[in-house]
Amino acid sequence: MSLKALIDLANRQTVEDSRARDRRNQDSYARVKQYGKEVEQRIASKAVSQELLARACSL
């Protein structure tokens, strides 16, 4: 195999690895963003529950 062919092969694998890595990073960011939204919803739900409990106890 010629030196040029080896260099081309090495560069192609790097580009493919880069694309795969970028896709994994995007997937990871999406999962983190979704998890953040779920946590915010749980916190908001808990705050509403505590507020309702406080109102009920003050009656």
PQR file of N, CA, C, O and H, with PARSE charges and radii, in Angstrom:
ATOM      1  N   MET A   1       0.860  -1.174   0.000 -0.4000 1.5000
ATOM      2  CA  MET A   1       0.000   0.000   0.000 -0.0000 2.0000
ATOM      3  C   MET A   1       0.901   1.229   0.000  0.5500 1.7000
ATOM      4  O   MET A   1       1.895   1.280   0.725 -0.5500 1.4000
ATOM      5  N   SER A   2       0.558   2.191  -0.794 -0.4000 1.5000
ATOM      6  CA  SER A   2       1.384   3.393  -0.902 -0.0000 2.0000
ATOM      7  C   SER A   2       1.201   4.286   0.323  0.5500 1.7000
ATOM      8  O   SER A   2       0.229   4.170   1.070 -0.5500 1.4000
ATOM      9  H   SER A   2      -0.249   2.149  -1.382  0.4000 1.0000
ATOM     10  N   LEU A   3       2.147   5.157   0.495 -0.4000 1.5000
ATOM     11  CA  LEU A   3       2.088   6.093   1.614 -0.0000 2.0000
ATOM     12  C   LEU A   3       0.851   6.983   1.500  0.5500 1.7000
ATOM     13  O   LEU A   3       0.184   7.254   2.499 -0.5500 1.4000
ATOM     14  H   LEU A   3       2.937   5.251  -0.111  0.4000 1.0000
ATOM     15  N   LYS A   4       0.549   7.431   0.297 -0.4000 1.5000
ATOM     16  CA  LYS A   4      -0.641   8.273   0.085 -0.0000 2.0000
ATOM     17  C   LYS A   4      -1.910   7.525   0.474  0.5500 1.7000
ATOM     18  O   LYS A   4      -2.795   8.096   1.110 -0.5500 1.4000
ATOM     19  H   LYS A   4       1.091   7.211  -0.514  0.4000 1.0000
ATOM     20  N   ALA A   5      -2.006   6.250   0.097 -0.4000 1.5000
ATOM     21  CA  ALA A   5      -3.186   5.453   0.437 -0.0000 2.0000
ATOM     22  C   ALA A   5      -3.310   5.294   1.952  0.5500 1.7000
ATOM     23  O   ALA A   5      -4.412   5.363   2.495 -0.5500 1.4000
ATOM     24  H   ALA A   5      -1.287   5.785  -0.420  0.4000 1.0000
ATOM     25  N   LEU A   6      -2.190   5.084   2.631 -0.4000 1.5000
ATOM     26  CA  LEU A   6      -2.218   4.968   4.093 -0.0000 2.0000
ATOM     27  C   LEU A   6      -2.663   6.279   4.743  0.5500 1.7000
ATOM     28  O   LEU A   6      -3.453   6.276   5.687 -0.5500 1.4000
ATOM     29  H   LEU A   6      -1.295   5.028   2.190  0.4000 1.0000
ATOM     30  N   ILE A   7      -2.152   7.389   4.232 -0.4000 1.5000
ATOM     31  CA  ILE A   7      -2.536   8.694   4.777 -0.0000 2.0000
ATOM     32  C   ILE A   7      -4.023   8.940   4.551  0.5500 1.7000
ATOM     33  O   ILE A   7      -4.726   9.396   5.454 -0.5500 1.4000
ATOM     34  H   ILE A   7      -1.510   7.391   3.465  0.4000 1.0000
ATOM     35  N   ASP A   8      -4.501   8.638   3.346 -0.4000 1.5000
ATOM     36  CA  ASP A   8      -5.928   8.807   3.045 -0.0000 2.0000
ATOM     37  C   ASP A   8      -6.790   7.939   3.955  0.5500 1.7000
ATOM     38  O   ASP A   8      -7.831   8.380   4.443 -0.5500 1.4000
ATOM     39  H   ASP A   8      -3.930   8.268   2.613  0.4000 1.0000
ATOM     40  N   LEU A   9      -6.355   6.716   4.176 -0.4000 1.5000
ATOM     41  CA  LEU A   9      -7.102   5.811   5.049 -0.0000 2.0000
ATOM     42  C   LEU A   9      -7.139   6.353   6.476  0.5500 1.7000
ATOM     43  O   LEU A   9      -8.188   6.340   7.121 -0.5500 1.4000
ATOM     44  H   LEU A   9      -5.509   6.358   3.779  0.4000 1.0000
ATOM     45  N   ALA A  10      -6.003   6.826   6.965 -0.4000 1.5000
ATOM     46  CA  ALA A  10      -5.941   7.372   8.319 -0.0000 2.0000
ATOM     47  C   ALA A  10      -6.833   8.603   8.445  0.5500 1.7000
ATOM     48  O   ALA A  10      -7.534   8.761   9.444 -0.5500 1.4000
ATOM     49  H   ALA A  10      -5.151   6.837   6.441  0.4000 1.0000
ATOM     50  N   ASN A  11      -6.811   9.466   7.451 -0.4000 1.5000
ATOM     51  CA  ASN A  11      -7.642  10.676   7.489 -0.0000 2.0000
ATOM     52  C   ASN A  11      -9.117  10.336   7.423  0.5500 1.7000
ATOM     53  O   ASN A  11      -9.924  10.959   8.114 -0.5500 1.4000
ATOM     54  H   ASN A  11      -6.241   9.338   6.639  0.4000 1.0000
ATOM     55  N   ARG A  12      -9.483   9.368   6.613 -0.4000 1.5000
ATOM     56  CA  ARG A  12     -10.888   8.987   6.494 -0.0000 2.0000
ATOM     57  C   ARG A  12     -11.398   8.431   7.818  0.5500 1.7000
ATOM     58  O   ARG A  12     -12.514   8.752   8.228 -0.5500 1.4000
ATOM     59  H   ARG A  12      -8.828   8.862   6.052  0.4000 1.0000
ATOM     60  N   GLN A  13     -10.616   7.617   8.483 -0.4000 1.5000
ATOM     61  CA  GLN A  13     -11.045   7.066   9.767 -0.0000 2.0000
ATOM     62  C   GLN A  13     -11.212   8.178  10.797  0.5500 1.7000
ATOM     63  O   GLN A  13     -12.121   8.135  11.626 -0.5500 1.4000
ATOM     64  H   GLN A  13      -9.709   7.357   8.150  0.4000 1.0000
ATOM     65  N   THR A  14     -10.334   9.169  10.738 -0.4000 1.5000
ATOM     66  CA  THR A  14     -10.434  10.287  11.675 -0.0000 2.0000
ATOM     67  C   THR A  14     -11.726  11.057  11.442  0.5500 1.7000
ATOM     68  O   THR A  14     -12.403  11.435  12.397 -0.5500 1.4000
ATOM     69  H   THR A  14      -9.596   9.204  10.064  0.4000 1.0000
ATOM     70  N   VAL A  15     -12.071  11.290  10.185 -0.4000 1.5000
ATOM     71  CA  VAL A  15     -13.307  12.006   9.871 -0.0000 2.0000
ATOM     72  C   VAL A  15     -14.510  11.190  10.326  0.5500 1.7000
ATOM     73  O   VAL A  15     -15.442  11.744  10.909 -0.5500 1.4000
ATOM     74  H   VAL A  15     -11.521  10.982   9.409  0.4000 1.0000
ATOM     75  N   GLU A  16     -14.506   9.887  10.072 -0.4000 1.5000
ATOM     76  CA  GLU A  16     -15.615   9.036  10.503 -0.0000 2.0000
ATOM     77  C   GLU A  16     -15.706   9.008  12.019  0.5500 1.7000
ATOM     78  O   GLU A  16     -16.798   9.086  12.581 -0.5500 1.4000
ATOM     79  H   GLU A  16     -13.749   9.438   9.598  0.4000 1.0000
ATOM     80  N   ASP A  17     -14.550   8.898  12.685 -0.4000 1.5000
ATOM     81  CA  ASP A  17     -14.550   8.911  14.143 -0.0000 2.0000
ATOM     82  C   ASP A  17     -15.077  10.245  14.663  0.5500 1.7000
ATOM     83  O   ASP A  17     -15.813  10.295  15.648 -0.5500 1.4000
ATOM     84  H   ASP A  17     -13.663   8.835  12.228  0.4000 1.0000
ATOM     85  N   SER A  18     -14.690  11.317  13.988 -0.4000 1.5000
ATOM     86  CA  SER A  18     -15.139  12.642  14.398 -0.0000 2.0000
ATOM     87  C   SER A  18     -16.654  12.760  14.261  0.5500 1.7000
ATOM     88  O   SER A  18     -17.316  13.306  15.144 -0.5500 1.4000
ATOM     89  H   SER A  18     -14.092  11.276  13.188  0.4000 1.0000
ATOM     90  N   ARG A  19     -17.202  12.256  13.169 -0.4000 1.5000
ATOM     91  CA  ARG A  19     -18.656  12.311  12.978 -0.0000 2.0000
ATOM     92  C   ARG A  19     -19.373  11.489  14.036  0.5500 1.7000
ATOM     93  O   ARG A  19     -20.381  11.921  14.595 -0.5500 1.4000
ATOM     94  H   ARG A  19     -16.664  11.812  12.452  0.4000 1.0000
ATOM     95  N   ALA A  20     -18.848  10.303  14.303 -0.4000 1.5000
ATOM     96  CA  ALA A  20     -19.469   9.444  15.322 -0.0000 2.0000
ATOM     97  C   ALA A  20     -19.383  10.103  16.698  0.5500 1.7000
ATOM     98  O   ALA A  20     -20.335  10.066  17.477 -0.5500 1.4000
ATOM     99  H   ALA A  20     -18.029   9.952  13.849  0.4000 1.0000
ATOM    100  N   ARG A  21     -18.237  10.701  16.982 -0.4000 1.5000
ATOM    101  CA  ARG A  21     -18.049  11.379  18.268 -0.0000 2.0000
ATOM    102  C   ARG A  21     -19.003  12.567  18.380  0.5500 1.7000
ATOM    103  O   ARG A  21     -19.608  12.786  19.430 -0.5500 1.4000
ATOM    104  H   ARG A  21     -17.463  10.731  16.349  0.4000 1.0000
ATOM    105  N   ASP A  22     -19.135  13.334  17.296 -0.4000 1.5000
ATOM    106  CA  ASP A  22     -20.067  14.467  17.305 -0.0000 2.0000
ATOM    107  C   ASP A  22     -21.498  13.999  17.536  0.5500 1.7000
ATOM    108  O   ASP A  22     -22.244  14.623  18.290 -0.5500 1.4000
ATOM    109  H   ASP A  22     -18.644  13.156  16.443  0.4000 1.0000
ATOM    110  N   ARG A  23     -21.879  12.906  16.890 -0.4000 1.5000
ATOM    111  CA  ARG A  23     -23.235  12.375  17.067 -0.0000 2.0000
ATOM    112  C   ARG A  23     -23.448  11.930  18.514  0.5500 1.7000
ATOM    113  O   ARG A  23     -24.495  12.199  19.103 -0.5500 1.4000
ATOM    114  H   ARG A  23     -21.273  12.400  16.278  0.4000 1.0000
ATOM    115  N   ARG A  24     -22.457  11.250  19.081 -0.4000 1.5000
ATOM    116  CA  ARG A  24     -22.581  10.819  20.484 -0.0000 2.0000
ATOM    117  C   ARG A  24     -22.678  12.023  21.414  0.5500 1.7000
ATOM    118  O   ARG A  24     -23.458  12.017  22.366 -0.5500 1.4000
ATOM    119  H   ARG A  24     -21.606  11.031  18.603  0.4000 1.0000
ATOM    120  N   ASN A  25     -21.884  13.056  21.134 -0.4000 1.5000
ATOM    121  CA  ASN A  25     -21.950  14.263  21.959 -0.0000 2.0000
ATOM    122  C   ASN A  25     -23.319  14.916  21.870  0.5500 1.7000
ATOM    123  O   ASN A  25     -23.872  15.342  22.884 -0.5500 1.4000
ATOM    124  H   ASN A  25     -21.251  13.061  20.360  0.4000 1.0000
ATOM    125  N   GLN A  26     -23.869  15.000  20.666 -0.4000 1.5000
ATOM    126  CA  GLN A  26     -25.201  15.582  20.502 -0.0000 2.0000
ATOM    127  C   GLN A  26     -26.247  14.763  21.246  0.5500 1.7000
ATOM    128  O   GLN A  26     -27.140  15.321  21.883 -0.5500 1.4000
ATOM    129  H   GLN A  26     -23.419  14.654  19.842  0.4000 1.0000
ATOM    130  N   ASP A  27     -26.138  13.448  21.165 -0.4000 1.5000
ATOM    131  CA  ASP A  27     -27.071  12.584  21.896 -0.0000 2.0000
ATOM    132  C   ASP A  27     -26.941  12.801  23.400  0.5500 1.7000
ATOM    133  O   ASP A  27     -27.939  12.855  24.119 -0.5500 1.4000
ATOM    134  H   ASP A  27     -25.412  12.994  20.647  0.4000 1.0000
ATOM    135  N   SER A  28     -25.703  12.924  23.866 -0.4000 1.5000
ATOM    136  CA  SER A  28     -25.469  13.142  25.296 -0.0000 2.0000
ATOM    137  C   SER A  28     -26.061  14.471  25.750  0.5500 1.7000
ATOM    138  O   SER A  28     -26.715  14.541  26.790 -0.5500 1.4000
ATOM    139  H   SER A  28     -24.892  12.881  23.283  0.4000 1.0000
ATOM    140  N   TYR A  29     -25.831  15.523  24.968 -0.4000 1.5000
ATOM    141  CA  TYR A  29     -26.389  16.829  25.316 -0.0000 2.0000
ATOM    142  C   TYR A  29     -27.909  16.787  25.342  0.5500 1.7000
ATOM    143  O   TYR A  29     -28.535  17.395  26.210 -0.5500 1.4000
ATOM    144  H   TYR A  29     -25.299  15.466  24.123  0.4000 1.0000
ATOM    145  N   ALA A  30     -28.499  16.077  24.404 -0.4000 1.5000
ATOM    146  CA  ALA A  30     -29.963  15.966  24.362 -0.0000 2.0000
ATOM    147  C   ALA A  30     -30.477  15.243  25.602  0.5500 1.7000
ATOM    148  O   ALA A  30     -31.488  15.641  26.181 -0.5500 1.4000
ATOM    149  H   ALA A  30     -27.991  15.583  23.699  0.4000 1.0000
ATOM    150  N   ARG A  31     -29.779  14.172  26.015 -0.4000 1.5000
ATOM    151  CA  ARG A  31     -30.203  13.443  27.218 -0.0000 2.0000
ATOM    152  C   ARG A  31     -30.065  14.311  28.463  0.5500 1.7000
ATOM    153  O   ARG A  31     -30.939  14.301  29.330 -0.5500 1.4000
ATOM    154  H   ARG A  31     -28.958  13.848  25.545  0.4000 1.0000
ATOM    155  N   VAL A  32     -28.970  15.060  28.553 -0.4000 1.5000
ATOM    156  CA  VAL A  32     -28.770  15.941  29.708 -0.0000 2.0000
ATOM    157  C   VAL A  32     -29.846  17.022  29.743  0.5500 1.7000
ATOM    158  O   VAL A  32     -30.378  17.338  30.807 -0.5500 1.4000
ATOM    159  H   VAL A  32     -28.260  15.068  27.849  0.4000 1.0000
ATOM    160  N   LYS A  33     -30.166  17.585  28.581 -0.4000 1.5000
ATOM    161  CA  LYS A  33     -31.207  18.613  28.505 -0.0000 2.0000
ATOM    162  C   LYS A  33     -32.558  18.046  28.924  0.5500 1.7000
ATOM    163  O   LYS A  33     -33.301  18.691  29.664 -0.5500 1.4000
ATOM    164  H   LYS A  33     -29.734  17.328  27.717  0.4000 1.0000
ATOM    165  N   GLN A  34     -32.880  16.841  28.454 -0.4000 1.5000
ATOM    166  CA  GLN A  34     -34.140  16.195  28.821 -0.0000 2.0000
ATOM    167  C   GLN A  34     -34.182  15.913  30.324  0.5500 1.7000
ATOM    168  O   GLN A  34     -35.204  16.134  30.973 -0.5500 1.4000
ATOM    169  H   GLN A  34     -32.277  16.317  27.853  0.4000 1.0000
ATOM    170  N   TYR A  35     -33.069  15.424  30.870 -0.4000 1.5000
ATOM    171  CA  TYR A  35     -33.003  15.154  32.304 -0.0000 2.0000
ATOM    172  C   TYR A  35     -33.204  16.449  33.092  0.5500 1.7000
ATOM    173  O   TYR A  35     -33.905  16.459  34.104 -0.5500 1.4000
ATOM    174  H   TYR A  35     -32.239  15.244  30.343  0.4000 1.0000
ATOM    175  N   GLY A  36     -32.594  17.534  32.631 -0.4000 1.5000
ATOM    176  CA  GLY A  36     -32.760  18.825  33.292 -0.0000 2.0000
ATOM    177  C   GLY A  36     -34.212  19.266  33.315  0.5500 1.7000
ATOM    178  O   GLY A  36     -34.695  19.778  34.325 -0.5500 1.4000
ATOM    179  H   GLY A  36     -32.025  17.526  31.809  0.4000 1.0000
ATOM    180  N   LYS A  37     -34.908  19.069  32.205 -0.4000 1.5000
ATOM    181  CA  LYS A  37     -36.332  19.422  32.147 -0.0000 2.0000
ATOM    182  C   LYS A  37     -37.138  18.579  33.123  0.5500 1.7000
ATOM    183  O   LYS A  37     -38.029  19.088  33.804 -0.5500 1.4000
ATOM    184  H   LYS A  37     -34.515  18.653  31.385  0.4000 1.0000
ATOM    185  N   GLU A  38     -36.822  17.286  33.190 -0.4000 1.5000
ATOM    186  CA  GLU A  38     -37.543  16.401  34.111 -0.0000 2.0000
ATOM    187  C   GLU A  38     -37.309  16.814  35.555  0.5500 1.7000
ATOM    188  O   GLU A  38     -38.236  16.796  36.364 -0.5500 1.4000
ATOM    189  H   GLU A  38     -36.099  16.872  32.638  0.4000 1.0000
ATOM    190  N   VAL A  39     -36.085  17.184  35.882 -0.4000 1.5000
ATOM    191  CA  VAL A  39     -35.771  17.619  37.245 -0.0000 2.0000
ATOM    192  C   VAL A  39     -36.525  18.907  37.570  0.5500 1.7000
ATOM    193  O   VAL A  39     -37.077  19.049  38.660 -0.5500 1.4000
ATOM    194  H   VAL A  39     -35.332  17.199  35.225  0.4000 1.0000
ATOM    195  N   GLU A  40     -36.546  19.843  36.622 -0.4000 1.5000
ATOM    196  CA  GLU A  40     -37.290  21.090  36.841 -0.0000 2.0000
ATOM    197  C   GLU A  40     -38.765  20.811  37.089  0.5500 1.7000
ATOM    198  O   GLU A  40     -39.378  21.431  37.958 -0.5500 1.4000
ATOM    199  H   GLU A  40     -36.097  19.728  35.736  0.4000 1.0000
ATOM    200  N   GLN A  41     -39.336  19.884  36.333 -0.4000 1.5000
ATOM    201  CA  GLN A  41     -40.751  19.547  36.518 -0.0000 2.0000
ATOM    202  C   GLN A  41     -40.992  18.932  37.888  0.5500 1.7000
ATOM    203  O   GLN A  41     -41.982  19.243  38.551 -0.5500 1.4000
ATOM    204  H   GLN A  41     -38.839  19.380  35.627  0.4000 1.0000
ATOM    205  N   ARG A  42     -40.080  18.053  38.312 -0.4000 1.5000
ATOM    206  CA  ARG A  42     -40.243  17.441  39.638 -0.0000 2.0000
ATOM    207  C   ARG A  42     -40.148  18.486  40.740  0.5500 1.7000
ATOM    208  O   ARG A  42     -40.915  18.455  41.702 -0.5500 1.4000
ATOM    209  H   ARG A  42     -39.276  17.800  37.774  0.4000 1.0000
ATOM    210  N   ILE A  43     -39.205  19.409  40.597 -0.4000 1.5000
ATOM    211  CA  ILE A  43     -39.042  20.460  41.605 -0.0000 2.0000
ATOM    212  C   ILE A  43     -40.280  21.351  41.648  0.5500 1.7000
ATOM    213  O   ILE A  43     -40.770  21.700  42.722 -0.5500 1.4000
ATOM    214  H   ILE A  43     -38.582  19.434  39.815  0.4000 1.0000
ATOM    215  N   ALA A  44     -40.781  21.714  40.464 -0.4000 1.5000
ATOM    216  CA  ALA A  44     -41.985  22.556  40.409 -0.0000 2.0000
ATOM    217  C   ALA A  44     -43.176  21.832  41.017  0.5500 1.7000
ATOM    218  O   ALA A  44     -43.965  22.438  41.742 -0.5500 1.4000
ATOM    219  H   ALA A  44     -40.383  21.430  39.592  0.4000 1.0000
ATOM    220  N   SER A  45     -43.311  20.565  40.734 -0.4000 1.5000
ATOM    221  CA  SER A  45     -44.416  19.779  41.280 -0.0000 2.0000
ATOM    222  C   SER A  45     -44.317  19.706  42.797  0.5500 1.7000
ATOM    223  O   SER A  45     -45.321  19.823  43.499 -0.5500 1.4000
ATOM    224  H   SER A  45     -42.670  20.073  40.146  0.4000 1.0000
ATOM    225  N   LYS A  46     -43.110  19.512  43.294 -0.4000 1.5000
ATOM    226  CA  LYS A  46     -42.913  19.437  44.740 -0.0000 2.0000
ATOM    227  C   LYS A  46     -43.231  20.781  45.395  0.5500 1.7000
ATOM    228  O   LYS A  46     -43.826  20.824  46.471 -0.5500 1.4000
ATOM    229  H   LYS A  46     -42.294  19.417  42.723  0.4000 1.0000
ATOM    230  N   ALA A  47     -42.836  21.871  44.747 -0.4000 1.5000
ATOM    231  CA  ALA A  47     -43.115  23.201  45.292 -0.0000 2.0000
ATOM    232  C   ALA A  47     -44.616  23.452  45.346  0.5500 1.7000
ATOM    233  O   ALA A  47     -45.116  24.001  46.327 -0.5500 1.4000
ATOM    234  H   ALA A  47     -42.352  21.836  43.872  0.4000 1.0000
ATOM    235  N   VAL A  48     -45.330  23.060  44.314 -0.4000 1.5000
ATOM    236  CA  VAL A  48     -46.787  23.229  44.300 -0.0000 2.0000
ATOM    237  C   VAL A  48     -47.417  22.393  45.406  0.5500 1.7000
ATOM    238  O   VAL A  48     -48.308  22.864  46.113 -0.5500 1.4000
ATOM    239  H   VAL A  48     -44.923  22.613  43.517  0.4000 1.0000
ATOM    240  N   SER A  49     -46.959  21.161  45.557 -0.4000 1.5000
ATOM    241  CA  SER A  49     -47.499  20.292  46.609 -0.0000 2.0000
ATOM    242  C   SER A  49     -47.268  20.893  47.986  0.5500 1.7000
ATOM    243  O   SER A  49     -48.162  20.874  48.832 -0.5500 1.4000
ATOM    244  H   SER A  49     -46.236  20.778  44.983  0.4000 1.0000
ATOM    245  N   GLN A  50     -46.077  21.426  48.216 -0.4000 1.5000
ATOM    246  CA  GLN A  50     -45.779  22.027  49.515 -0.0000 2.0000
ATOM    247  C   GLN A  50     -46.622  23.273  49.752  0.5500 1.7000
ATOM    248  O   GLN A  50     -47.070  23.524  50.871 -0.5500 1.4000
ATOM    249  H   GLN A  50     -45.350  21.441  47.530  0.4000 1.0000
ATOM    250  N   GLU A  51     -46.835  24.053  48.694 -0.4000 1.5000
ATOM    251  CA  GLU A  51     -47.669  25.252  48.821 -0.0000 2.0000
ATOM    252  C   GLU A  51     -49.109  24.869  49.149  0.5500 1.7000
ATOM    253  O   GLU A  51     -49.738  25.497  50.001 -0.5500 1.4000
ATOM    254  H   GLU A  51     -46.471  23.849  47.785  0.4000 1.0000
ATOM    255  N   LEU A  52     -49.631  23.852  48.485 -0.4000 1.5000
ATOM    256  CA  LEU A  52     -50.996  23.400  48.768 -0.0000 2.0000
ATOM    257  C   LEU A  52     -51.111  22.862  50.186  0.5500 1.7000
ATOM    258  O   LEU A  52     -52.110  23.104  50.864 -0.5500 1.4000
ATOM    259  H   LEU A  52     -49.120  23.342  47.793  0.4000 1.0000
ATOM    260  N   LEU A  53     -50.103  22.141  50.632 -0.4000 1.5000
ATOM    261  CA  LEU A  53     -50.101  21.622  51.998 -0.0000 2.0000
ATOM    262  C   LEU A  53     -50.062  22.771  53.003  0.5500 1.7000
ATOM    263  O   LEU A  53     -50.764  22.738  54.013 -0.5500 1.4000
ATOM    264  H   LEU A  53     -49.292  21.945  50.081  0.4000 1.0000
ATOM    265  N   ALA A  54     -49.251  23.773  52.731 -0.4000 1.5000
ATOM    266  CA  ALA A  54     -49.166  24.923  53.635 -0.0000 2.0000
ATOM    267  C   ALA A  54     -50.503  25.653  53.705  0.5500 1.7000
ATOM    268  O   ALA A  54     -50.920  26.073  54.784 -0.5500 1.4000
ATOM    269  H   ALA A  54     -48.681  23.800  51.911  0.4000 1.0000
ATOM    270  N   ARG A  55     -51.171  25.806  52.580 -0.4000 1.5000
ATOM    271  CA  ARG A  55     -52.483  26.463  52.573 -0.0000 2.0000
ATOM    272  C   ARG A  55     -53.505  25.643  53.350  0.5500 1.7000
ATOM    273  O   ARG A  55     -54.310  26.193  54.101 -0.5500 1.4000
ATOM    274  H   ARG A  55     -50.832  25.465  51.704  0.4000 1.0000
ATOM    275  N   ALA A  56     -53.471  24.335  53.169 -0.4000 1.5000
ATOM    276  CA  ALA A  56     -54.422  23.467  53.863 -0.0000 2.0000
ATOM    277  C   ALA A  56     -54.195  23.514  55.371  0.5500 1.7000
ATOM    278  O   ALA A  56     -55.152  23.509  56.145 -0.5500 1.4000
ATOM    279  H   ALA A  56     -52.817  23.887  52.559  0.4000 1.0000
ATOM    280  N   CYS A  57     -52.950  23.559  55.781 -0.4000 1.5000
ATOM    281  CA  CYS A  57     -52.643  23.579  57.212 -0.0000 2.0000
ATOM    282  C   CYS A  57     -52.968  24.926  57.850  0.5500 1.7000
ATOM    283  O   CYS A  57     -53.221  24.993  59.052 -0.5500 1.4000
ATOM    284  H   CYS A  57     -52.172  23.563  55.152  0.4000 1.0000
ATOM    285  N   SER A  58     -52.965  25.986  57.069 -0.4000 1.5000
ATOM    286  CA  SER A  58     -53.227  27.312  57.636 -0.0000 2.0000
ATOM    287  C   SER A  58     -54.718  27.612  57.739  0.5500 1.7000
ATOM    288  O   SER A  58     -55.103  28.621  58.329 -0.5500 1.4000
ATOM    289  H   SER A  58     -52.759  25.931  56.092  0.4000 1.0000
ATOM    290  N   LEU A  59     -55.551  26.762  57.182 -0.4000 1.5000
ATOM    291  CA  LEU A  59     -56.999  27.012  57.235 -0.0000 2.0000
ATOM    292  C   LEU A  59     -57.549  26.788  58.585  0.5500 1.7000
ATOM    293  O   LEU A  59     -58.750  26.956  58.797 -0.5500 1.4000
ATOM    294  H   LEU A  59     -55.238  25.942  56.702  0.4000 1.0000
TER
END
